[in-house]
Amino acid sequence: MTATPLENYYREQQMSLQWFPFLRAMAGELSEQTDAQTLRKLWTSIGERAAQDSREAFEGVNTLGALTNALNDYLARINWGVVEISEIPAGIAIDHHGAPLAEAFGDDALVWSIGFLEGFYQTLFGLLGAGPSMRVRAIEEECEALHLRFRFGR
């Protein structure tokens, strides 16, 4: 897929220049030191911790609309894009637009860095009362740098 000038501009604005060289170097080194599956598990754990650390932002949420609003308030504060959440026949669709993962770590690292949002959303749904049989999974074939798609269900 060829990025438009607007997409390129947006991606350039996502990453703090002070952290960009560090994050890219870290991603390169991590990718050389271990396999993508292990890295994805690591980033899933990091996402789980991030959700636990931000749990106050989601207290009292009891509908998908309230969750969407709370998430978008939270994401706006940390400059992590926007999310759309909707019911689908097999569960819940999560469309996350503008997460800085690909820009921070590189497009090739998205295969493992997406684990961060899988872990974040999984833990968040658990904090809100979802049982362990319900899982968040990225729909990898539908994920691009600025649009990440997940499903929550059995």
Disulfide bonds with the S-S distance in Angstrom:
none
